Amino acid sequence: MQMDNQFPARKVPRFCSFRYGLSLLLHFCNVVIMAQRMCLSLTMVAMVNSTKPHGLPNTSTVEHLDHIKNPVYNWSPKIQGAIFSSIFCGVLITQIPVGYLSERYSIKKTIGVGLFLSSLLSLLMPMAAGGGEAFLLACRVAQGAAQGSVSIAQHAMWVKWAPPLERGRLTSLSLSGILLGSFIVLLVTGFICQSLGWPMAFYIFGACGCALSLLWFVLFYDDPKDHPCISISEKEYILSSLNQQNGLLSALPYLLAWSFGILSGHLTDFFLSRNLLRLVTIRNLFNTLGLLLPAFFSVCLLYLSFSFSSTAVFLILASSTGTFCMAGVLINGLDIAPSYYGSLKGVTAVIGMIGGLISSSLCGVILNQDPESAWFKIFFLMALINVICLLFCLVFGKAEIQDWATDRQEHTRL
């Protein structure tokens, strides 16, 4: 399959270019978005009074001063669950509308306004919590809608900014900010809550987001041909290597991936509630779907792509079915070491980010050394890695608490 013959083979600026600078800027925007999304999940421990009966006032002066620094609320587990999930309601309602509108309206305004609103709402979150559960729920839903706009619209921006041979590197660099954001928020939120008070976590991440949104409005233009700072050679290279594309088609894999991720979660709970399958069997099932299906569709892309439609279908399915792993290996740490889950998640997030960076660089090396059969090698290599990882999971995967995590689990219960 000769996918690269249509693209010009020429020496062009890369890592020091303006398009890579924009990808790095979007990387940090994703870091902040993820930090703002996960922040409440970590500060909830400090926000909720779980050691005293509801309704008992804090009477000592020390406790009163600490309450000013760290307000505590008597929220039931049911209310906490609603608060946690409310942000995803906002994300849900924006997926399809933003995917459609991103084809017709300014990507610059959509991402910039979405990031600014999410950051502003993060600054208002402590005030909303003080106003009551209803205000906090409304604030979280609105923040989810703003973040959903950024998540979808950022994919459409590469329609005009990413040359075909660099889409993997540019998108992986920008999207890896999601993983780094998870690592950073898990690393620093506890220290912020302990030393400065939990409201400062929202203020810090909100202020960073506001600053990035202003920087976004200054540096980003919807079309490279309109940008005043990009070099003429880079502008000509981008414009000459791009073909006209449908923005919704570019965003469709992520919409399907989101759908498959939610479906896998519901199916997992269904299997467990009906005692149809053991937990380890469920994890292996979704690991198989999430690793084997992308490998299968990648091979189909190499051998069965006879038209634009078939190529688009296989590409979409290969890039979206991987989210079945959300009910498999991505949550398996909660099964084997719940007391260490935060640490495990941070470590695995960093490993995943490193893997994304290595794969992008490796793709560039393969494309430069062997342009005739580069895409065949890339997709086949991806399929092979998925199969090897699946075999490793099936052989060594567990779904019960491990011995090394038992002591801390028992200590937590006590």
Disulfide bonds with the S-S distance in Angstrom:
none
